[in-house]
Every structure is written in C-alpha cells, then in structure tokens.
C-alpha cells in the first residue's frame, strides 16, 4: 500500500497539471495564480520606480581633469534626467586605507562646505583645487538634493601616482527609499561603517 501511495505522489509531482484539474484542488490553482500576479505586480512597480528615478535623479560624471599652474581643474557634468539642487562641495585628506563605498559620507563638522549652485541636465561644473604634491589622497564631495528632497552625493577620490599625475575614483550615491526593507537595513549598516572609516582615516593622516 505504501509503495502505491509513493508511486501516486511521484506521478503527481512529475505531472502537476494532472492534479490541478481536480475540483478539490481549486485553492491550489488560486494560490499559484496569486503568486504569479504578485510577482507581475512587483515587477511593474520596480519598472515604475526605475522610470521615476530616471526622471528625478541627477547623475554626475567626471568628464575631464587637467593640471595647470599649481591647480587641478575638474570638469563635472550632470547627465541625469533631474537637477542637483543647492549643491555644495567639500573635501579633506584621507589615508591610504580609505575607499569609496555605496553610502553617504557625512561632512566632518570642522570642514566648511562651498556653495556651487544648481546643476540641471547637461550643465557643467568647473572646480579648481590647489595642489603642491603633498596631498597623497584627497576626497572631494559634491552633494545636493533632487526636486523632491532626495539627497545625492558625487564623491571623487584623488590619488597622487607621480609628479603632477593623479588617478581618480568616482562614486554617485542616491537615495534608497525604493529598496526592500532588508536592503535598507544593510545600507544603513554600511552607512555607519563608512562614517566610522572616514573618522578613523582623518585621525590617522
């Protein structure tokens, strides 16, 4: 008897459409339909969120750098669909262990920011930094908000690799309101970790 039951169960697992046709399994059919509908709805929501981000979020890129007359010139362009409002720029020296992450960096209280204006689509921002070769690694941050108050940061990590030669690592950080709950929790943990690293890096330099 047990062998017959095992065979029947195996047959149903291999031929799921067979047992779904029975009237007593309509609840199972409804559950499967509900699962597929939920997955479809979730996908449509993600597409809508990505479209909204594309329309609202600024996206900054480092287009050009040039060393001239003891200054390092930066050319930054907003290629995103949204503006970066009330943008400020600040920077500080960091240690060799500091790396850019995916979280916001909090400006140290002793660092004064400089207002750089608003960057709309395709607008360009030119910055000049005095250099003397003694600053091995420097972090520069441009931060502002989008049209609905979301906070954005564009981070540039500059490393001296030779006389008058620099390498740049960049990172754009956006809000995470649309992330699932567990990803927001992980992001918050990374944000606090980034803050601690920045403080530790500043104290060691």
C-alpha positions in Angstrom: 0.0 0.0 0.0 2.8 2.4 0.9 4.5 1.7 -2.4 1.3 2.5 -4.3 1.0 5.8 -2.4 4.6 6.7 -3.2 4.0 6.0 -6.8 0.9 8.1 -6.9 2.7 11.0 -5.2 5.6 10.7 -7.6 3.2 10.7 -10.6 1.6 13.9 -9.3 5.0 15.6 -8.9 6.0 14.7 -12.4 2.6 15.6 -13.9 1.4 18.7 -11.9 -1.2 19.7 -14.5 -3.0 16.4 -13.8 -3.8 17.0 -10.1 -4.5 20.7 -10.7 -7.5 19.7 -12.9 -9.4 18.1 -9.9 -12.1 20.2 -8.3 -10.8 19.8 -4.8 -7.5 21.5 -5.8 -9.0 24.8 -7.0 -7.5 26.5 -3.9 -4.0 25.4 -5.1 -4.8 26.8 -8.6 -5.9 30.1 -7.0 -2.7 30.2 -4.9 -0.5 29.7 -8.0 -2.4 32.5 -9.8 -2.0 34.8 -6.8 1.8 34.1 -6.7 2.2 34.9 -10.4 0.1 38.0 -10.1 2.1 39.2 -7.1 5.4 38.7 -9.0 4.0 40.5 -12.0 2.8 43.4 -9.9 6.1 43.6 -8.1 7.9 43.7 -11.5 5.7 46.5 -12.7 6.3 48.5 -9.6 10.1 48.1 -10.0 9.8 49.3 -13.6 7.8 52.3 -12.5 10.3 53.1 -9.7 13.2 52.9 -12.2 11.4 55.2 -14.5 10.8 57.7 -11.7 14.4 57.6 -10.7 15.5 58.2 -14.2 13.2 61.3 -14.4 14.1 62.8 -11.0 17.7 61.8 -10.2 20.8 63.7 -11.1 23.7 61.7 -12.4 27.1 63.4 -12.3 30.2 62.2 -14.1 33.8 63.4 -14.0 34.3 64.4 -17.7 37.8 66.0 -17.6 40.7 66.8 -15.3 43.8 68.9 -16.0 46.8 70.1 -14.0 47.8 73.6 -14.8 49.7 76.3 -12.8 49.6 74.5 -9.5 45.9 73.8 -9.8 43.9 70.7 -10.6 40.9 71.5 -12.7 37.8 69.3 -12.6 35.0 69.3 -15.2 31.8 67.7 -13.9 28.6 67.2 -16.0 25.1 66.2 -14.9 23.9 63.6 -17.4 20.8 62.6 -15.4 17.2 63.5 -16.0 16.8 65.5 -12.8 18.7 68.5 -11.4 21.0 68.6 -8.4 19.7 71.5 -6.3 21.5 73.6 -3.7 24.8 71.8 -4.4 27.7 72.1 -2.0 31.3 71.0 -2.4 33.7 69.9 0.4 36.8 67.9 0.8 39.5 66.5 3.1 42.7 64.4 3.1 42.2 60.7 3.8 44.6 57.8 4.5 45.6 55.1 2.0 43.1 52.7 3.6 40.1 54.8 2.7 37.9 53.5 -0.1 34.7 54.8 -1.6 31.6 52.9 -0.7 27.9 52.9 -1.6 26.7 55.0 1.3 26.5 58.7 2.1 29.6 60.4 3.7 28.8 62.8 6.5 30.8 66.0 6.3 33.0 66.5 9.4 32.0 69.5 11.5 35.3 71.3 11.0 35.1 71.2 7.2 33.4 74.2 5.7 31.3 73.5 2.5 31.3 75.8 -0.5 28.1 76.5 -2.4 28.3 75.6 -6.1 24.8 76.3 -7.3 22.3 74.1 -9.2 23.2 71.6 -11.8 20.4 70.9 -14.3 20.6 68.4 -17.2 23.8 68.7 -19.3 25.1 71.5 -17.1 28.8 71.7 -16.4 30.6 72.5 -13.1 34.2 73.5 -13.1 36.2 73.3 -9.9 39.8 74.2 -9.1 41.9 72.7 -6.4 45.3 74.0 -5.4 47.9 71.2 -5.4 51.5 71.1 -4.2 52.3 67.3 -4.3 52.0 66.8 -0.6 48.4 65.6 -0.6 48.6 61.9 -1.4 44.9 61.1 -1.2 42.1 63.6 -1.2 38.4 63.1 -1.0 36.1 65.7 -2.7 32.3 65.5 -2.4 29.6 67.4 -4.2 26.2 66.9 -2.6 22.7 68.3 -3.1 19.1 67.3 -3.4 16.7 66.4 -6.2 13.3 68.0 -6.9 11.5 66.0 -4.2 14.2 66.4 -1.5 16.1 63.2 -2.0 19.8 63.5 -1.1 22.5 62.8 -3.6 26.3 62.7 -3.4 29.1 62.6 -6.0 32.4 61.5 -4.5 35.8 61.9 -6.1 38.8 60.1 -4.5 42.1 61.6 -5.9 45.4 59.7 -5.5 48.8 61.0 -6.4 50.6 58.4 -8.6 53.5 60.5 -9.9 54.8 64.1 -10.2 51.8 66.1 -11.4 49.8 62.9 -12.1 46.7 61.8 -10.4 44.2 58.9 -10.6 40.5 59.5 -9.7 37.9 57.0 -8.4 34.3 58.3 -8.5 31.1 57.2 -6.9 27.5 58.5 -7.2 25.3 57.8 -4.2 21.4 58.0 -4.5 18.5 57.6 -2.0 17.3 54.1 -1.2 13.6 54.7 -0.5 12.6 52.2 -3.1 14.8 49.4 -1.8 13.3 46.4 0.0 13.4 46.6 3.8 16.3 44.2 4.2 18.4 46.2 1.7 17.6 49.4 3.6 18.8 47.8 6.8 22.1 46.6 5.1 22.5 50.1 3.6 22.2 51.8 7.0 24.8 49.4 8.4 27.2 50.3 5.5 26.5 54.0 6.0 27.5 53.9 9.7 30.6 51.8 8.7 31.5 54.4 6.1 31.2 57.2 8.7 33.5 55.3 11.2 36.0 54.7 8.4 36.1 58.4 7.4 36.6 59.5 11.1 39.3 56.8 11.5 41.0 57.8 8.3 41.1 61.5 9.3 42.6 60.7 12.6 45.4 58.6 11.1 46.5 61.0 8.4 
